[in-house]
Amino acid sequence: MKNRLVYSEFGDNGDNNDAIARPTPDLPPQQQQLRVQPTRKGRKGKTVTVITGFQSHPDTLKALLKSLKRQCGAGGSLKDNSLEIQGDVVERVVALLTEAGYQAKRSGG
């Protein structure tokens, strides 16, 4: 069956996912204001340190997560543009992020 495309604004290959994808802002660390808080909600009583407020590309966040996990000696994950580090390591994470140039402050309990 032939391609019955009548008009295409982005070329004739039919693959315009790159053209309609939302750009991800990649602000420098000095312009990002991060919140670091411990939480236990939905984690069966286990404390997790959550870092929110990132405006970076996912590859940048993956590299930062790997560095924080190594320096804290804990596991963690990247979920919905926020980082989760296992354990109550808020003070250590705030110090590491501030040292890396981010504007980080403790939030919540």
C-alpha positions in Angstrom: 0.0 0.0 0.0 1.3 3.4 -0.9 1.9 6.2 1.6 -1.1 8.5 1.1 0.4 11.5 2.8 -1.0 14.7 1.3 1.0 17.3 3.2 3.9 17.2 5.6 5.4 20.3 7.2 8.5 18.5 8.4 9.6 16.5 5.3 8.3 13.4 3.6 9.7 10.7 5.8 6.7 10.6 8.2 8.9 10.5 11.3 8.5 13.9 13.0 9.0 12.8 16.6 12.1 15.0 17.0 10.3 18.0 15.6 7.3 17.8 18.1 9.3 16.7 21.1 9.3 19.2 24.0 12.7 20.7 24.6 14.3 20.1 28.0 15.8 23.2 29.6 19.4 22.5 30.7 20.1 25.3 33.1 23.5 25.7 34.7 23.8 24.5 38.3 24.0 28.1 39.7 20.5 28.9 38.3 18.7 25.8 39.8 17.1 25.9 43.2 16.9 22.4 44.6 14.9 21.1 47.6 16.2 18.2 49.6 13.9 16.4 52.0 13.6 13.1 53.7 10.4 11.2 53.2 8.8 7.8 54.1 5.5 8.1 52.3 4.7 4.9 50.4 8.0 3.2 51.2 6.9 0.9 54.0 8.6 3.0 56.7 12.0 3.2 54.9 13.5 6.7 54.8 14.5 8.1 51.4 16.1 11.4 50.6 14.3 13.1 47.7 15.9 15.9 45.6 13.5 18.0 43.5 13.6 21.1 41.4 15.9 20.0 38.6 15.8 21.7 35.2 18.4 19.5 33.5 18.6 17.0 30.7 18.1 13.4 31.9 21.7 12.4 31.0 23.0 15.1 33.3 20.7 13.9 36.1 21.9 10.3 35.6 25.5 11.4 36.0 24.7 13.4 39.1 22.8 10.5 40.6 25.7 8.1 40.0 28.1 10.6 41.7 25.7 11.1 44.7 25.1 7.4 45.2 28.9 6.7 45.2 29.6 9.5 47.6 26.8 8.6 50.0 27.4 4.8 49.8 23.7 4.2 49.1 21.4 3.2 46.3 19.0 5.5 44.5 17.0 6.1 41.4 15.8 8.8 39.0 12.0 9.3 39.0 10.1 12.1 37.3 13.0 14.5 37.1 13.8 14.0 40.8 16.5 12.0 42.5 15.9 9.5 45.3 18.8 8.4 47.5 18.2 5.6 50.0 18.5 6.6 53.6 18.4 9.8 55.6 21.4 11.6 54.1 20.0 15.0 53.7 22.8 17.0 55.2 25.4 15.1 53.2 23.5 15.6 49.9 23.0 19.3 50.6 26.7 19.7 51.2 27.6 17.8 48.0 25.2 19.7 45.8 26.4 23.0 47.2 29.9 22.0 46.5 28.9 21.1 42.9 27.5 24.6 42.5 23.8 24.0 42.9 21.6 26.1 45.2 20.3 23.4 47.5 18.4 23.8 50.8 16.8 21.4 53.2 13.0 21.2 53.0 10.4 19.6 55.2 11.1 17.5 58.3 
